[in-house]
Amino acid sequence: MPLPADLDHLIRNDEPLAPYTWLGIGGPARYFAEPTDREELCRLVKAAAESGIPVRMLGEGSNVLVREAGFDGLVINTAAASLSSLDVQGNRLIAGSGAKLAHAITRAIGAGLGGLERLTGIPGSVGGAVVGNASAGGAEIGSVVAAVECVNSDGTVETLERSHIQFGHRKSDLGGRIVLTVHFELEPADATELTRRLQKLWIVRRAARPADQPRISLPFVDPDGADAANLIEQVGLKGTRRGNVSLDSHHAAYLVAHSGATSDEVLELIESVREQVSRQLAVDLQLNLKIW
């Protein structure tokens, strides 16, 4: 990959991606980089664009399925501290896209700012959560977004105000954008009360997640006004298995990757579930997983 000489040390070739995803599945990235700051990130994006190399951003990997062939492009991991920063300025929390959503929630609560705590229990990074308009219990992350900084293909940074971003049910028009930071506009609240609310929500949502399965993912988006787990149970698919991939026997919305699982097995199971839910209940389950 043609790069300025001082950025060449950031690139690793044929980096296995499976260890970076929750499902632990997938082949290598042709190019893989972990920039240490926003300047390096911007320059990497610009260099990739000039070379015609596609780019994917990798946060926590909670909703990513990588095929065994891997990704023929540049994968940028935003785990560096400077890309995961959390800064409180008045009623705003400014979060780096690589920050864990759970850490952003905790930081906001510690500062006595409410609005994010209702999203507790959602895995992943801030960037991924905002692009997918993560939601839980009727709360959507898009409702507290004030602005988003994105990196353009020429390496420049553009700030999109909330009025220029469209959020829908578990989606936004930020797909394909490279998110750098997110500005959340939150409400002052009592930190002790926020902590109590967080603890109650965490207990409930943790109980709804497989406790003994390390390689899991939520493959489907809950349809507006419905619950994917309930729909899967209604058609009798809870616990169903394809090869080394299954739906959890207690928490039907979760897909479990067992030892030896492949991306093809994941996709076969997903397609089977979507087909049967559509045929029996006339509901089109949309994917939460991003397929690379």
SERO-4910 file (N, C-alpha, C, O; in steps of 0.05 Angstrom, whole numbers):
BEGIN
 pado doro    nc1    nc2    nc3   cac1   cac2   cac3    cc1    cc2    cc3    oc1    oc2    oc3
  Met    A     17    -24      0      0      0      0     18     25      0     33     29     19
  Pro    A     16     42    -20     32     66    -21     26     85      2      3     93      5
  Leu    A     46     91     18     42    107     42     65    127     44     87    122     35
  Pro    A     59    150     57     82    167     65    101    150     82     92    134     99
  Ala    A    126    154     79    146    138     93    143    137    123    148    116    135
  Asp    A    134    159    135    131    160    164    106    145    174    102    144    198
  Leu    A     89    135    156     66    120    164     68     90    158     52     74    167
  Asp    A     89     83    144     92     55    135     94     36    159     85     13    157
  His    A    105     45    181    107     28    204     80     20    217     79      2    233
  Leu    A     59     34    209     33     29    221     19      5    208      1     -7    219
  Ile    A     28     -2    184     14    -22    168     24    -50    173     49    -55    173
  Arg    A      6    -69    178     12    -97    180     -2   -111    157    -26   -106    152
  Asn    A     11   -129    143      0   -143    121    -12   -170    130     -1   -183    147
  Asp    A    -35   -177    118    -48   -203    123    -52   -208    153    -45   -229    163
  Glu    A    -63   -188    166    -69   -191    195    -94   -207    199   -115   -199    189
  Pro    A    -94   -229    214   -118   -244    220   -138   -227    235   -131   -213    254
  Leu    A   -163   -228    226   -184   -211    238   -201   -225    259   -214   -213    275
  Ala    A   -201   -252    258   -217   -267    277   -213   -259    306   -233   -256    320
  Pro    A   -188   -254    315   -185   -247    343   -197   -220    351   -200   -214    374
  Tyr    A   -203   -204    331   -214   -177    337   -245   -176    337   -256   -155    342
  Thr    A   -258   -199    331   -287   -199    330   -298   -218    352   -285   -237    361
  Trp    A   -322   -212    360   -335   -227    381   -340   -256    373   -338   -275    389
  Leu    A   -346   -260    347   -351   -287    338   -326   -303    333   -327   -328    331
  Gly    A   -303   -290    332   -277   -304    328   -275   -319    302   -263   -341    301
  Ile    A   -287   -308    281   -288   -321    255   -276   -302    234   -279   -277    236
  Gly    A   -263   -313    214   -255   -297    191   -226   -298    184   -209   -305    201
  Gly    A   -220   -290    160   -193   -289    149   -179   -263    154   -188   -247    171
  Pro    A   -158   -258    139   -141   -234    145   -150   -209    130   -164   -210    110
  Ala    A   -140   -187    140   -142   -161    125   -117   -159    109    -95   -164    118
  Arg    A   -120   -150     84    -97   -146     67    -78   -126     80    -54   -129     80
  Tyr    A    -90   -104     90    -74    -84    105    -89    -79    132   -114    -78    132
  Phe    A    -74    -75    153    -85    -70    179    -69    -49    193    -45    -49    193
  Ala    A    -83    -29    205    -69     -7    217    -82      1    244   -106      0    246
  Glu    A    -65      9    263    -75     19    288    -63     47    293    -42     49    306
  Pro    A    -75     67    281    -64     94    285    -64    103    314    -81     94    329
  Thr    A    -45    119    321    -42    127    349    -57    154    355    -61    161    378
  Asp    A    -64    168    334    -78    193    338    -95    200    313    -94    186    293
  Arg    A   -110    222    315   -128    229    293   -113    237    268   -123    233    246
  Glu    A    -90    249    271    -75    258    247    -66    233    231    -69    233    206
  Glu    A    -56    213    245    -49    188    230    -73    175    217    -71    165    195
  Leu    A    -95    175    231   -120    164    220   -128    178    194   -133    165    174
  Cys    A   -128    205    195   -135    220    172   -116    215    148   -125    213    125
  Arg    A    -91    213    154    -71    209    133    -74    181    121    -70    177     97
  Leu    A    -80    161    138    -85    134    128   -109    133    109   -108    121     88
  Val    A   -130    146    117   -154    147    101   -149    160     74   -157    150     53
  Lys    A   -134    182     74   -127    196     49   -110    178     31   -115    177      7
  Ala    A    -90    165     43    -72    148     27    -87    125     14    -82    118     -9
  Ala    A   -105    113     30   -121     91     19   -139    100     -4   -141     86    -24
  Ala    A   -151    123     -1   -169    134    -22   -153    139    -47   -162    133    -69
  Glu    A   -129    151    -44   -113    157    -68   -104    132    -82    -98    132   -106
  Ser    A   -102    109    -68    -93     84    -79   -117     67    -88   -113     44    -98
  Gly    A   -141     76    -83   -165     61    -91   -169     37    -73   -181     17    -82
  Ile    A   -160     38    -48   -162     16    -29   -186     20    -11   -187     41      3
  Pro    A   -205      1    -10   -228      5      8   -220      4     38   -200     -9     45
  Val    A   -235     18     54   -228     20     83   -252     11    100   -275     17     94
  Arg    A   -246     -4    121   -266    -11    141   -256     -3    168   -232     -6    174
  Met    A   -274      7    185   -267     15    212   -274     -8    231   -296    -20    229
  Leu    A   -256    -14    249   -261    -36    268   -260    -24    297   -240    -14    306
  Gly    A   -283    -27    310   -284    -19    338   -281    -43    356   -260    -55    358
  Glu    A   -303    -50    369   -303    -74    387   -308   -100    372   -303   -121    384
  Gly    A   -317    -99    348   -322   -123    332   -345   -139    341   -347   -163    336
  Ser    A   -364   -127    356   -387   -142    367   -408   -149    346   -423   -168    350
  Asn    A   -409   -134    324   -429   -140    303   -417   -143    276   -428   -135    256
  Val    A   -393   -155    275   -378   -159    250   -374   -189    245   -365   -204    263
  Leu    A   -381   -197    221   -375   -225    212   -356   -222    188   -362   -211    168
  Val    A   -332   -234    192   -312   -233    171   -311   -260    157   -309   -281    170
  Arg    A   -314   -260    131   -312   -285    116   -283   -297    117   -264   -282    123
  Glu    A   -281   -323    111   -255   -336    112   -235   -324     92   -211   -325     96
  Ala    A   -246   -312     71   -228   -300     51   -216   -274     61   -197   -264     50
  Gly    A   -227   -264     83   -216   -239     95   -226   -215     80   -246   -216     66
  Phe    A   -213   -192     84   -221   -167     72   -198   -156     55   -176   -151     66
  Asp    A   -203   -152     30   -182   -143     11   -181   -112     11   -188    -99     -8
  Gly    A   -172   -101     33   -170    -72     36   -156    -65     62   -141    -82     73
  Leu    A   -161    -41     71   -148    -32     96   -168    -32    119   -190    -20    117
  Val    A   -162    -45    140   -178    -45    165   -164    -28    185   -140    -32    191
  Ile    A   -178     -8    195   -166     11    215   -179      5    242   -203      7    245
  Asn    A   -162     -2    261   -171     -7    288   -169     19    305   -147     31    306
  Thr    A   -191     26    317   -191     52    332   -187     49    362   -198     64    378
  Ala    A   -172     28    370   -169     23    398   -150     41    413   -149     41    438
  Ala    A   -134     57    399   -115     75    412   -128     94    431   -151    102    427
  Ala    A   -114    100    453   -125    117    474   -135    144    463   -157    153    471
  Ser    A   -121    156    445   -129    183    435   -153    181    417   -167    202    413
  Leu    A   -159    158    406   -183    154    390   -206    143    406   -228    138    395
  Ser    A   -202    139    432   -222    128    450   -226    147    474   -237    138    494
  Ser    A   -219    172    471   -220    191    493   -249    198    500   -267    196    483
  Leu    A   -253    206    525   -279    214    535   -275    240    550   -262    241    571
  Asp    A   -287    262    540   -283    288    552   -309    302    557   -326    303    539
  Val    A   -313    311    581   -338    325    589   -333    355    587   -314    366    599
  Gln    A   -351    369    573   -350    398    570   -378    408    575   -395    408    557
  Gly    A   -383    417    599   -410    426    606   -430    403    605   -426    383    619
  Asn    A   -451    406    589   -470    384    587   -464    365    564   -480    347    557
  Arg    A   -440    368    552   -433    351    530   -411    331    537   -393    337    553
  Leu    A   -415    307    527   -394    287    528   -383    283    500   -398    277    481
  Ile    A   -357    288    497   -345    285    471   -329    259    471   -310    256    486
  Ala    A   -338    240    454   -327    213    455   -313    206    429   -324    210    408
  Gly    A   -289    194    432   -275    183    408   -291    159    398   -303    145    413
  Ser    A   -290    155    372   -306    134    360   -298    106    370   -314     88    370
  Gly    A   -272    103    379   -263     78    388   -270     71    417   -264     49    427
  Ala    A   -281     91    431   -288     86    459   -310     66    462   -328     65    446
  Lys    A   -308     49    482   -329     30    487   -354     45    496   -352     64    512
  Leu    A   -377     37    486   -402     51    494   -406     49    524   -415     67    537
  Ala    A   -399     26    535   -402     22    564   -385     43    580   -394     53    600
  His    A   -361     49    570   -344     68    583   -356     96    580   -354    112    599
  Ala    A   -367    102    557   -380    129    553   -403    132    573   -407    154    584
  Ile    A   -419    111    577   -442    113    595   -432    118    623   -442    135    638
  Thr    A   -411    103    632   -400    106    659   -389    134    663   -392    146    684
  Arg    A   -375    145    642   -363    172    644   -385    193    647   -382    211    663
  Ala    A   -406    190    632   -428    209    633   -441    209    661   -447    230    672
  Ile    A   -446    185    671   -459    182    697   -441    195    719   -451    209    736
  Gly    A   -415    190    717   -397    201    737   -397    231    736   -391    244    757
  Ala    A   -403    243    713   -404    272    711   -432    283    717   -437    307    714
  Gly    A   -450    265    725   -478    274    731   -493    282    706   -508    302    706
  Leu    A   -489    267    684   -503    273    659   -519    249    651   -509    226    648
  Gly    A   -545    253    646   -563    231    639   -571    231    610   -569    252    596
  Gly    A   -579    208    600   -588    205    573   -576    180    559   -588    169    541
  Leu    A   -552    173    568   -539    149    556   -544    124    573   -541    101    562
  Glu    A   -550    127    598   -552    104    616   -573     84    607   -571     60    613
  Arg    A   -593     92    592   -614     74    583   -604     54    562   -617     35    556
  Leu    A   -580     59    552   -568     42    532   -548     22    544   -534      8    529
  Thr    A   -548     20    570   -529      1    583   -534    -27    573   -557    -35    568
  Gly    A   -513    -43    571   -515    -70    563   -511    -74    533   -508    -97    524
  Ile    A   -511    -52    518   -506    -54    489   -475    -56    484   -461    -38    493
  Pro    A   -466    -77    471   -437    -79    466   -428    -61    444   -444    -50    429
  Gly    A   -402    -58    441   -391    -44    418   -379    -17    425   -379     -9    448
  Ser    A   -370     -4    404   -358     22    406   -378     45    402   -400     40    392
  Val    A   -370     69    410   -387     92    406   -392     97    376   -415    102    368
  Gly    A   -371     95    359   -375     99    331   -395     80    318   -412     89    304
  Gly    A   -392     55    324   -410     35    313   -438     39    324   -458     35    309
  Ala    A   -441     46    349   -467     50    361   -482     73    348   -506     71    343
  Val    A   -468     94    342   -480    118    329   -487    112    300   -509    120    291
  Val    A   -469     99    285   -475     93    257   -500     75    256   -517     79    238
  Gly    A   -503     56    274   -526     38    274   -549     47    291   -568     33    294
  Asn    A   -547     72    302   -568     83    320   -577     62    340   -601     54    341
  Ala    A   -558     52    356   -564     32    376   -587     40    394   -590     64    401
  Ser    A   -603     21    401   -627     27    418   -632      5    438   -624    -18    434
  Ala    A   -645     12    459   -653     -8    480   -675      4    497   -674     28    505
  Gly    A   -695    -12    502   -717     -2    519   -731     23    509   -740     39    525
  Gly    A   -732     27    483   -745     50    472   -727     74    470   -735     95    459
  Ala    A   -702     73    479   -683     95    478   -664     91    454   -654     68    450
  Glu    A   -660    112    439   -641    110    416   -618    129    420   -622    152    430
  Ile    A   -594    121    413   -571    137    418   -572    163    401   -561    183    409
  Gly    A   -585    161    378   -587    184    361   -601    208    373   -597    231    365
  Ser    A   -618    202    393   -634    224    406   -616    242    423   -625    264    429
  Val    A   -592    233    430   -574    250    446   -549    258    431   -530    269    443
  Val    A   -548    253    405   -525    262    389   -529    291    381   -550    299    370
  Ala    A   -509    307    387   -509    336    379   -494    340    353   -501    357    337
  Ala    A   -472    326    349   -455    329    326   -437    305    323   -431    291    342
  Val    A   -428    300    298   -409    278    293   -387    289    275   -392    301    254
  Glu    A   -363    283    283   -340    290    266   -332    266    249   -329    244    259
  Cys    A   -330    270    223   -323    248    204   -299    255    188   -293    279    183
  Val    A   -284    235    180   -261    238    163   -269    234    134   -280    213    127
  Asn    A   -264    253    117   -270    251     88   -247    236     74   -226    232     86
  Ser    A   -252    227     50   -233    212     35   -207    227     29   -186    215     24
  Asp    A   -209    254     30   -184    270     25   -169    276     51   -150    291     52
  Gly    A   -178    263     73   -165    266     99   -174    290    115   -165    293    138
  Thr    A   -192    306    105   -202    328    120   -224    319    139   -236    298    135
  Val    A   -228    335    160   -248    328    180   -273    346    176   -270    371    174
  Glu    A   -296    334    176   -321    348    172   -339    344    196   -343    322    205
  Thr    A   -350    366    207   -369    364    229   -398    365    219   -406    384    206
  Leu    A   -413    344    225   -441    343    217   -458    349    242   -457    334    261
  Glu    A   -473    370    241   -491    377    262   -515    358    262   -521    346    241
  Arg    A   -528    355    284   -551    336    287   -572    340    265   -584    321    255
  Ser    A   -576    365    257   -597    371    237   -590    361    210   -607    359    192
  His    A   -565    353    206   -556    343    180   -552    312    180   -541    301    161
  Ile    A   -560    300    202   -558    270    204   -586    258    206   -603    268    222
  Gln    A   -591    238    191   -617    224    192   -614    198    208   -599    180    200
  Phe    A   -629    196    230   -630    172    245   -657    159    242   -678    172    242
  Gly    A   -657    132    237   -681    116    236   -680     94    255   -662     93    272
  His    A   -698     75    253   -698     52    271   -674     35    266   -672     21    246
  Arg    A   -655     35    285   -630     20    284   -614     25    259   -601      7    248
  Lys    A   -614     50    250   -598     57    227   -594     88    226   -608    103    240
  Ser    A   -575     96    209   -571    125    204   -560    127    176   -554    107    163
  Asp    A   -557    152    167   -545    156    141   -515    161    143   -502    171    125
  Leu    A   -503    152    166   -474    154    169   -460    129    159   -435    128    160
  Gly    A   -475    109    150   -463     85    139   -443     92    117   -450    107     98
  Gly    A   -419     80    118   -399     87     98   -381    110    106   -360    114     95
  Arg    A   -390    125    126   -374    147    137   -353    137    157   -358    116    169
  Ile    A   -331    151    159   -311    144    179   -314    164    202   -307    187    200
  Val    A   -326    154    224   -332    171    247   -307    174    264   -293    155    270
  Leu    A   -302    199    271   -278    206    287   -286    211    316   -275    198    335
  Thr    A   -304    229    321   -314    234    348   -344    240    347   -356    247    326
  Val    A   -357    236    370   -386    241    373   -390    260    396   -379    256    418
  His    A   -406    280    392   -413    299    413   -441    292    423   -461    294    407
  Phe    A   -444    285    448   -470    279    460   -480    303    476   -464    314    492
  Glu    A   -505    310    472   -517    331    488   -534    318    510   -555    305    503
  Leu    A   -526    320    535   -539    305    556   -552    324    576   -548    348    575
  Glu    A   -567    312    595   -581    328    615   -569    325    643   -563    303    651
  Pro    A   -565    347    657   -555    345    685   -575    328    702   -599    331    700
  Ala    A   -563    311    718   -580    293    735   -563    285    759   -538    288    759
  Asp    A   -576    274    779   -562    265    803   -547    239    797   -558    219    788
  Ala    A   -521    240    801   -504    217    794   -511    192    810   -510    170    799
  Thr    A   -520    195    835   -527    171    851   -552    158    839   -553    134    837
  Glu    A   -572    174    831   -596    163    819   -590    150    792   -601    129    786
  Leu    A   -573    163    777   -565    151    751   -552    124    755   -556    106    740
  Thr    A   -535    123    775   -521     97    781   -541     76    789   -538     53    780
  Arg    A   -561     83    805   -581     63    813   -596     53    788   -601     29    785
  Arg    A   -603     72    770   -617     64    746   -600     46    728   -609     26    717
  Leu    A   -574     53    726   -556     37    711   -554      8    722   -555    -11    706
  Gln    A   -551      6    748   -548    -21    760   -573    -38    755   -570    -62    750
  Lys    A   -597    -26    757   -622    -41    753   -623    -51    724   -630    -74    719
  Leu    A   -617    -33    705   -618    -40    677   -597    -62    671   -603    -80    655
  Trp    A   -574    -59    683   -553    -78    677   -560   -106    686   -555   -126    672
  Ile    A   -573   -108    709   -581   -135    719   -601   -147    700   -599   -171    694
  Val    A   -621   -132    691   -641   -142    673   -629   -151    647   -635   -172    637
  Arg    A   -612   -134    635   -602   -140    609   -580   -161    609   -577   -176    590
  Arg    A   -566   -163    631   -546   -184    633   -560   -212    635   -549   -231    625
  Ala    A   -583   -212    648   -598   -237    650   -608   -247    623   -614   -270    620
  Ala    A   -611   -228    604   -621   -235    578   -599   -243    558   -604   -245    534
  Arg    A   -575   -246    569   -552   -252    552   -539   -279    560   -537   -284    584
  Pro    A   -530   -296    542   -517   -321    549   -493   -315    567   -475   -300    559
  Ala    A   -492   -328    590   -471   -323    609   -447   -341    604   -424   -334    612
  Asp    A   -450   -364    591   -429   -383    589   -419   -387    560   -405   -406    554
  Gln    A   -425   -368    543   -417   -370    515   -400   -345    508   -411   -323    506
  Pro    A   -374   -348    504   -356   -325    498   -359   -314    470   -354   -291    465
  Arg    A   -366   -331    451   -367   -323    423   -396   -320    413   -408   -339    403
  Ile    A   -407   -296    417   -435   -291    412   -439   -265    396   -421   -249    394
  Ser    A   -462   -263    384   -469   -238    370   -500   -237    368   -513   -258    369
  Leu    A   -510   -213    364   -538   -209    359   -541   -205    329   -536   -183    319
  Pro    A   -550   -226    314   -549   -224    285   -572   -207    273   -569   -197    250
  Phe    A   -594   -203    288   -617   -190    276   -624   -164    291   -619   -161    315
  Val    A   -635   -145    276   -646   -121    288   -674   -127    297   -690   -139    283
  Asp    A   -681   -118    321   -709   -120    330   -727   -103    312   -722    -79    310
  Pro    A   -747   -116    299   -765   -100    283   -779    -78    300   -783    -82    324
  Asp    A   -786    -56    287   -799    -35    301   -825    -45    314   -843    -55    301
  Gly    A   -826    -44    341   -849    -53    355   -850    -82    361   -871    -93    370
  Ala    A   -829    -97    355   -828   -126    359   -801   -134    371   -784   -117    375
  Asp    A   -799   -159    377   -774   -170    389   -765   -194    373   -780   -213    370
  Ala    A   -740   -193    363   -730   -215    346   -730   -241    361   -737   -262    349
  Ala    A   -723   -241    386   -723   -266    402   -750   -279    403   -753   -303    399
  Asn    A   -771   -263    407   -798   -273    408   -807   -285    381   -820   -306    380
  Leu    A   -799   -271    360   -807   -281    333   -793   -308    328   -805   -326    317
  Ile    A   -768   -310    336   -753   -335    331   -765   -358    347   -768   -380    338
  Glu    A   -773   -352    372   -786   -372    388   -813   -380    377   -820   -404    377
  Gln    A   -828   -361    366   -854   -367    354   -853   -387    331   -871   -404    328
  Val    A   -831   -386    316   -828   -405    294   -813   -430    302   -805   -446    285
  Gly    A   -807   -433    328   -795   -457    338   -766   -461    331   -756   -484    328
  Leu    A   -751   -439    329   -723   -441    322   -703   -437    344   -679   -437    340
  Lys    A   -712   -432    368   -694   -428    391   -676   -452    394   -686   -475    396
  Gly    A   -650   -448    395   -632   -471    398   -624   -485    373   -608   -504    374
  Thr    A   -636   -477    350   -630   -491    325   -601   -488    318   -588   -468    325
  Arg    A   -590   -508    304   -561   -509    298   -555   -516    270   -569   -532    257
  Arg    A   -534   -503    259   -523   -510    232   -494   -514    236   -479   -495    239
  Gly    A   -485   -539    234   -456   -544    238   -447   -536    265   -456   -546    285
  Asn    A   -428   -517    266   -417   -508    291   -427   -480    299   -414   -466    315
  Val    A   -451   -473    289   -464   -448    296   -492   -454    305   -506   -470    293
  Ser    A   -501   -440    326   -529   -444    335   -541   -418    346   -527   -399    351
  Leu    A   -567   -419    350   -580   -398    365   -581   -408    394   -586   -432    399
  Asp    A   -576   -391    413   -575   -399    441   -601   -412    449   -623   -403    441
  Ser    A   -599   -433    465   -623   -448    473   -640   -434    493   -663   -441    498
  His    A   -629   -413    507   -645   -398    526   -650   -370    517   -671   -358    524
  His    A   -632   -358    502   -635   -330    493   -634   -331    462   -613   -328    450
  Ala    A   -658   -334    450   -660   -340    422   -649   -319    403   -642   -325    380
  Ala    A   -646   -294    413   -636   -273    395   -606   -275    390   -595   -263    372
  Tyr    A   -592   -291    407   -563   -292    405   -554   -315    388   -564   -338    390
  Leu    A   -535   -310    371   -522   -330    355   -495   -338    369   -481   -320    378
  Val    A   -490   -364    371   -466   -374    384   -448   -388    364   -457   -406    350
  Ala    A   -423   -380    364   -403   -393    347   -388   -413    364   -373   -405    383
  His    A   -391   -439    358   -376   -459    373   -350   -465    359   -344   -454    338
  Ser    A   -333   -481    372   -307   -488    360   -310   -498    332   -326   -516    327
  Gly    A   -294   -487    314   -295   -496    286   -315   -481    269   -318   -488    245
  Ala    A   -329   -462    280   -350   -448    265   -338   -433    241   -316   -423    243
  Thr    A   -354   -431    220   -345   -416    196   -365   -395    189   -388   -395    198
  Ser    A   -357   -376    172   -375   -355    164   -398   -366    147   -420   -356    149
  Asp    A   -392   -387    131   -414   -399    115   -435   -411    133   -459   -408    127
  Glu    A   -427   -423    155   -447   -435    173   -464   -412    186   -488   -416    189
  Val    A   -451   -390    193   -466   -368    204   -487   -358    184   -510   -354    191
  Leu    A   -478   -354    159   -496   -343    139   -518   -362    132   -541   -354    127
  Glu    A   -513   -388    132   -533   -408    127   -555   -408    148   -579   -409    143
  Leu    A   -546   -406    174   -565   -406    196   -582   -380    195   -606   -381    198
  Ile    A   -569   -358    190   -583   -332    189   -604   -333    166   -627   -324    171
  Glu    A   -597   -342    143   -615   -343    121   -639   -362    126   -661   -356    119
  Ser    A   -633   -384    139   -655   -403    146   -675   -390    166   -699   -392    162
  Val    A   -665   -376    186   -682   -362    205   -698   -340    191   -723   -339    195
  Arg    A   -686   -324    175   -700   -303    161   -722   -314    143   -744   -303    142
  Glu    A   -716   -336    129   -735   -348    111   -760   -358    126   -782   -353    118
  Gln    A   -755   -372    148   -778   -383    163   -794   -362    177   -819   -364    179
  Val    A   -781   -341    188   -796   -320    201   -813   -305    180   -836   -297    186
  Ser    A   -801   -301    157   -816   -287    135   -840   -303    126   -862   -293    122
  Arg    A   -836   -329    123   -857   -347    112   -880   -350    133   -903   -350    125
  Gln    A   -872   -354    158   -893   -360    178   -906   -335    190   -929   -335    197
  Leu    A   -890   -314    193   -900   -290    207   -901   -265    190   -910   -244    199
  Ala    A   -892   -267    165   -892   -244    146   -876   -221    157   -884   -198    154
  Val    A   -854   -227    171   -836   -206    181   -808   -210    169   -797   -232    168
  Asp    A   -798   -188    158   -771   -189    146   -750   -180    166   -747   -157    172
  Leu    A   -736   -200    177   -715   -193    197   -691   -181    183   -680   -193    164
  Gln    A   -683   -157    192   -660   -143    180   -635   -151    196   -636   -157    220
  Leu    A   -612   -151    182   -587   -159    195   -575   -137    212   -575   -114    204
  Asn    A   -566   -145    235   -550   -128    252   -520   -132    246   -504   -114    250
  Leu    A   -513   -156    238   -485   -163    231   -476   -148    206   -491   -146    186
  Lys    A   -452   -138    206   -439   -127    182   -422   -149    170   -404   -160    184
  Ile    A   -427   -156    145   -412   -177    132   -389   -166    116   -393   -150     98
  Trp    A   -365   -175    123   -341   -166    109   -331   -188     91   -311   -185     77
***
